């Protein structure tokens, strides 16, 4: 299947290899749904950085259902090995399992959202940046709405990636912290410091809506 994306305009179909957030959002069926923003941002961010699969853990046929469910006239391939393990060992599978177990509802779209969050969490930036979202506040709203039991455990507003990994370590019975109290820990800023720098990929997108 071609990697081209088809974007249906008001009068004609425009084809491009790497549609931006704005271009994808114009084709959204549910532009006010936080999950749509998450899928749109993650896909646009992956295309911009030439990452494949666009969203890990979603087989190609299921990814096509996601596109049909959330967008109008968008044709994209998720990419090779979307339903296979990554060659390097990472925590994707464990994090995906944690998110799936804590969905507000065990629906297919929330399963896709769990894959979206876990996939973005494997990259190097702040989670909201790797998901192509405008800021951390929108990511927090997304997690509290669709993974409420898990998000509620982040009582100190820890950075989300730090929080996820802490949850995974606790699940596995591992001790990861140097101090029994976060307030007394020398790594406090690394876990709880601000995440205010806007994502370069998201800033232009949100300037237009």
C-alpha positions as CSV (number, residue, x, y, z in Angstrom):
1,X,0.0,0.0,0.0
2,X,1.3,3.4,-0.9
3,X,2.5,5.7,1.9
4,X,0.7,8.7,0.3
5,X,-2.0,10.4,2.3
6,X,-5.2,11.5,0.5
7,X,-6.6,14.7,2.0
8,X,-10.1,15.6,0.7
9,X,-10.3,19.3,0.2
10,X,-13.4,21.4,-0.5
11,X,-13.1,20.9,-4.3
12,X,-10.4,18.3,-5.0
13,X,-8.3,15.6,-3.4
14,X,-4.8,16.7,-2.5
15,X,-2.1,14.1,-2.1
16,X,1.0,14.5,0.1
17,X,3.5,12.1,1.7
18,X,3.6,13.6,5.2
19,X,0.4,15.5,6.1
20,X,0.8,17.9,9.0
21,X,-1.3,18.1,12.1
22,X,-3.4,20.8,10.5
23,X,-4.0,18.9,7.3
24,X,-5.0,15.7,9.2
25,X,-7.3,17.6,11.6
26,X,-9.2,19.1,8.7
27,X,-10.2,15.6,7.8
28,X,-11.2,14.7,11.4
29,X,-14.6,13.3,12.0
30,X,-14.5,14.4,15.7
31,X,-12.2,17.4,15.9
32,X,-13.2,18.2,19.5
33,X,-12.5,14.7,20.8
34,X,-9.2,14.5,22.8
35,X,-8.6,11.0,21.3
36,X,-8.7,12.5,17.8
37,X,-6.1,15.1,18.9
38,X,-3.9,12.3,20.3
39,X,-4.1,10.2,17.1
40,X,-3.6,13.2,14.9
41,X,-0.6,14.5,16.8
42,X,1.1,11.1,17.1
43,X,0.7,10.3,13.4
44,X,1.8,13.8,12.3
45,X,4.8,13.6,14.7
46,X,5.8,10.2,13.5
47,X,5.6,11.2,9.8
48,X,7.6,14.4,10.5
49,X,10.4,12.4,12.1
50,X,10.1,9.5,9.6
51,X,9.2,6.9,12.3
52,X,7.5,3.6,11.4
53,X,5.2,2.2,12.5
54,X,3.3,5.4,13.1
55,X,1.7,3.8,16.1
56,X,3.2,0.7,17.6
57,X,1.1,-2.3,18.6
58,X,-1.7,-1.7,16.0
59,X,-1.8,-4.2,13.1
60,X,-2.3,-2.8,9.7
61,X,-5.9,-3.8,9.3
62,X,-6.8,-2.3,12.7
63,X,-4.9,0.9,11.8
64,X,-7.0,1.2,8.7
65,X,-10.1,0.9,10.9
66,X,-8.8,3.7,13.1
67,X,-8.3,5.9,10.1
68,X,-11.8,5.2,8.8
69,X,-13.3,5.7,12.2
70,X,-11.6,9.0,13.0
71,X,-10.9,10.6,9.6
72,X,-12.5,11.3,6.3
73,X,-10.5,10.3,3.1
74,X,-7.1,9.8,4.7
75,X,-5.0,7.0,3.4
76,X,-1.9,6.1,5.3
77,X,0.1,2.9,6.1
78,X,1.1,2.3,9.7
79,X,4.3,0.7,8.5
80,X,6.2,-2.5,8.7
81,X,6.1,-4.7,11.8
82,X,3.3,-2.7,13.4
83,X,2.1,-5.8,15.2
84,X,5.5,-7.2,16.0
85,X,8.0,-6.6,18.8
86,X,10.6,-4.0,18.3
87,X,14.2,-5.3,17.6
88,X,15.5,-3.5,20.8
89,X,14.2,-4.4,24.2
90,X,12.0,-1.7,25.7
91,X,9.1,-1.3,28.0
92,X,6.4,-0.9,25.3
93,X,4.6,-4.2,26.0
94,X,4.6,-3.6,29.8
95,X,3.3,-0.1,29.5
96,X,0.7,-1.1,27.0
97,X,-0.5,-3.8,29.3
98,X,-0.7,-1.3,32.2
99,X,-2.7,1.2,30.1
100,X,-5.1,-1.4,28.7
101,X,-5.8,-2.6,32.3
102,X,-6.7,0.9,33.3
103,X,-9.0,2.0,30.5
104,X,-12.1,3.8,31.5
105,X,-13.9,1.6,29.0
106,X,-12.6,-1.5,27.2
107,X,-13.5,-0.2,23.8
108,X,-11.5,-0.6,20.6
109,X,-10.8,3.1,20.3
110,X,-9.5,3.2,23.8
111,X,-7.3,0.3,23.0
112,X,-5.9,2.2,20.0
113,X,-5.4,5.2,22.4
114,X,-3.4,3.0,24.8
115,X,-1.2,2.0,21.9
116,X,-0.8,5.6,20.9
117,X,0.3,6.6,24.4
118,X,2.7,3.6,24.9
119,X,4.2,4.1,21.4
120,X,4.9,7.8,22.1
121,X,6.4,7.0,25.5
122,X,9.2,5.1,23.9
123,X,10.7,8.3,22.5
124,X,13.0,10.9,24.0
125,X,11.0,14.0,24.5
126,X,8.3,14.9,27.0
127,X,5.3,12.6,26.4
128,X,3.1,15.5,25.3
129,X,5.7,16.5,22.7
130,X,6.1,12.9,21.4
131,X,2.3,12.8,21.0
132,X,2.3,16.0,19.1
133,X,0.1,17.7,21.6
134,X,0.2,21.5,22.3
135,X,1.1,21.2,26.0
136,X,1.2,19.0,29.0
137,X,-2.2,20.1,30.2
138,X,-4.0,18.6,27.3
139,X,-2.1,15.3,27.8
140,X,-3.2,15.3,31.5
141,X,-6.8,15.9,30.5
142,X,-6.6,13.0,28.1
143,X,-5.1,10.6,30.6
144,X,-7.5,11.6,33.4
145,X,-10.5,11.1,31.1
146,X,-9.6,7.8,29.4
147,X,-7.3,6.2,32.1
148,X,-8.8,7.7,35.2
149,X,-7.8,5.0,37.8
150,X,-4.2,5.1,36.7
151,X,-3.9,8.9,36.3
152,X,-5.4,9.4,39.8
153,X,-2.4,7.7,41.3
154,X,-0.2,10.6,40.0
155,X,-1.0,12.6,43.1
156,X,2.1,14.7,43.0
157,X,1.7,15.6,39.3
158,X,4.9,13.7,38.4
159,X,6.1,13.9,34.8
160,X,4.0,11.3,33.0
161,X,6.9,9.2,31.6
162,X,8.5,9.2,35.1
163,X,5.2,8.2,36.6
164,X,4.6,5.4,34.1
165,X,8.0,3.9,34.7
166,X,7.5,4.2,38.4
167,X,4.3,2.3,38.1
168,X,5.9,-0.4,36.1
169,X,8.7,-0.8,38.6
170,X,6.2,-1.0,41.5
171,X,4.2,-3.6,39.5
172,X,7.4,-5.7,39.1
173,X,8.4,-5.2,42.8
174,X,11.4,-3.1,42.0
175,X,12.8,-0.3,44.1
176,X,13.8,2.7,42.0
177,X,13.9,5.6,44.3
178,X,16.9,6.8,46.4
179,X,14.7,8.5,49.0
180,X,11.5,7.3,50.7
181,X,10.0,10.8,50.4
182,X,9.8,12.6,47.0
183,X,10.2,16.0,48.7
184,X,13.6,15.0,50.2
185,X,14.9,13.4,47.0
186,X,17.8,15.1,45.0
187,X,16.1,14.1,41.8
188,X,12.9,15.9,42.6
189,X,13.2,18.4,39.7
190,X,13.8,15.6,37.2
191,X,10.5,13.9,38.2
192,X,8.3,16.9,39.0
193,X,9.9,19.9,37.2
194,X,8.0,21.9,34.7
195,X,7.4,20.8,31.1
196,X,6.6,24.1,29.6
197,X,8.6,24.1,26.3
198,X,6.2,23.9,23.4
199,X,6.6,21.2,20.9
200,X,8.0,22.6,17.6
201,X,5.7,20.3,15.6
202,X,2.6,21.2,17.6
203,X,3.1,25.0,17.9
204,X,2.4,25.7,14.2
205,X,-0.5,23.3,14.2
206,X,-2.3,24.9,17.1
207,X,-1.6,28.4,15.8
208,X,-4.2,27.6,13.2
209,X,-6.9,26.2,15.5
